[in-house]
Amino acid sequence: MKLIEAAPITGRSPAAIAWSHLKSDRTAWVSSFFVFIFLFIGVIAPIFPRILHTTPDAFHPETLDADMGAMPIGSFGGISMQHWFGVEPRTGRDIFLRFVFGARTSLSIALIATVIATIIGVSIGLISGFFGGKVDQVLSRLMEIILAFPSILFALAITPVLESVLTRAGLPDGNGVRIPVMIFVISTFGWPYIARIVRGQVISLREREFIEAARALGASRWHLVFREILPNLWAPILVTVALNIPTFITTEAALTFLGAGVIEPTSDWGAMLLASVPFYRVDPMYTFIPGFALFILVLAFNLLGDSVRDALDPKSSR
Amino acid sequence: MLAYLVRRLIGGATVMVLVSIFVFGLFFVLPADPARLACGKSCTPELMAEIRHTLELDIPLPAQYFRFVKGIVSGRTYLAGSEAQLDCAAPCLGYSYQTDELVTNLLKDRAPATLSIAFGASILWLLIGLSSGIVSALRRATWIDKFSQGAALAGASLQIYFVGLVLQFFLVDKLGWLSSPGYVSPNDYPMEWAQGMILPWLTLGFLLSAIYARLTRAGMIEVMSEDYIRTARAKGLTSRSVNFKHVMRAAITPIITVFGLDLGQLLGGAVITEYVFNIPGLGKLATEAVSNVDLPVIVGTVLVAAVFIVMANIVVDLVYMILDPKVRLA
């Protein structure tokens, strides 16, 4: 008779433990599926015009009812086999195509801003926490000032100013300036949140024995910061980033909605919502599609962020 | 306590000075020519020169900034001594390029609408958020906990500019339960004021309560596992007394921080809410000023909003000190 063999005890790294937690988390699977879908349609957006034989910018006056103030013909904003999400009032542009290209714009701006804010936030947080003293005082004050700015209001206010400066510097008019300005504004207001968390973590790590040991071995400051401290910070950085992405997506949409973001003819979810406002009583589908998509995407990112945090936090109750 | 307050006020004032330099630099130095913006459509070179002189844009920048600050502190007189003398009492933020009104007056006109939104909504979101968080924490893992946490998660992922429109579509346009959002003075028309404010209050209250529900629940659950709570229960205190006197007191401190910052942010202008519901508050003033590139008004709204945020920070720290003995010692 053979006894049941016990699995051999193996050592697992914290990353492997977190990964196994995440793999057994159903919420994490579902939310990452939705995140993936949105990213995927954003990436493959250019193939849809070929399938549907039209472009996001093409006008389709034949789908509109000229007697009813150029509203879409048919129920639910003119949904049909040809126009899956209906058409835009007044112009007849295909909403499905504007939606997939809008996902592309909104997600690219948010993700680029996330990368920039993370790089700045992590570097400043590391420097501020590791060097302390005067450097820390100056950097902390800088963060305090940025956090004291009413961010949406300020972002709104600075857009026309930066736009005029950049246009004078020779950048192309319109979205060629608008999109870089948005990325700049979102990352400028985003990095202090990351920097504050990293700074706090660095301060508690700085005094630990392994740092002292590395220092005693003659390691350079560069080595201490990037080789000893930074690898210990990937968990809080990952969690902050995961929870920052949805905030950046909604900031992008809000700025565009308020008129300080992406402008016509480029598709963008915030711009679609803004354009739908005058028609929301007669054609609610037009408002509903980008608004609901934004909700699902942000919800998916929030759930995924929560799951990542739970997986990485040894204290979390599971 | 007093020494701490003074230190905090000095710190806050320093931040405000830096913010004002930053704002002044961004809005009066960076743009090609503020005089050109002030001059409007029918502009001639003579008129522009005159405006540049009137607005004192022809003096060196540090002097311009100095007069700008002096105007805020003790008032300012444009074209002093001449016939066209313009007096601008403290706090002077200049004149709007669009309407030639004093920025201070514009801000005063618009403030009541924003205050109405902020106070009504903040009471609502505190009530909803705290009560649903407390119930969740006390009835952990029951259906009521799951429901309220689900609602909180949804609320945290929804946007004012979407929910506002959806609610307006159903509650106002389709069902006719609420009247259209708008603002009238509460002194003259208290009923109409409340009716016009209900929709903004509900929208903001629901969306912002989400984070409070989550914070309250997490905070209470964490505190409930502390040893001193076990001790309090062991010595025979009623569970009501333990939950509300011991647990809540410790769990509420982080909530106060978030509340102070949210309220400070909102008092400076509920930008998106006012835009969606077309309510003439500070946020609407700012969006209008931005689309007209009306620099003095933009600067005024940004500065006022920053003052609210800085003040909220100080108040939060003081309340913290009163509530949390650990902070008092530090």
Interface residues (C-beta under 8 A of the other chain):
Chain A: R141 E144 I145 L147 A148 F149 P150 I152 L153 F154 L156 A157 I158 T159 P160 V161 L162 S164 V165 R168 P246 T250 A253 A254 F257 L258 G259 A260 L273 V277 Y280 R281 P284 T287 F288 G291 F292 L294 F295 V298 L299 N302 L303
Chain B: V15 L18 V19 F22 L26 F27 L30 P31 A32 L153 A154 A156 S157 L158 Q159 Y161 F162 L165 V166 Q168 F169 D173 Q265 G268 G269 V271 I272 Y275 G283 A286 T287 A289 V290 S291 V293 I298 T301 V302 A305 A306 F308 I309 V310 N313
